[in-house]
Amino acid sequence: MVLLDLSLTDPKIITDADENDGKVVCVRCKTSISDKKYMITVTGDSPFHTFTNPHGFSFNIITFGYCENVMEVSEPVGEYSWFPGYLWSILACRECHEHLGWRFSGDVGEVNQFFGLIREKLIFPLGE
């Protein structure tokens, strides 16, 4: 299977024998993180967002309703949340410990929990 790294700065095409067409994997260790079918819209019309943190670092994130093989590496906090009403905590790959994004949680409507994953840290299937 051919996979496309969705990095906005340096897209790469990677060949992989994995048969799971929709799998989204960690760019560093290729561990399964989610699936395209779990992409969700939390605010606006798209799961794709660009945000800047208080230190001036910008992140292109995609929102997912389900993730696997990730671990929280911080306590949930509400300060500077990109999604008002949601607490956030830092997520890393359970296998290689690469920072992949954030888990957002809160009682803010239909979506009580979701994951904002950094596009550049993921590899998506090509052509779907």
Sequence and secondary structure as in RCSB ss.txt:
>XXXX:A:sequence
MVLLDLSLTDPKIITDADENDGKVVCVRCKTSISDKKYMITVTGDSPFHTFTNPHGFSFNIITFGYCENVMEVSE
PVGEYSWFPGYLWSILACRECHEHLGWRFSGDVGEVNQFFGLIREKLIFPLGE
>XXXX:A:secstr
 EEEE  SSS  EEE     TTEEEETTT  EEEEGGGB  SSTT SEEEEE TTS EEEEEEES   SEEE S 
 B TT SSTT EEEEEEETTT  EEEEEEE  SSS SEEEEEEGGGEEEETT 
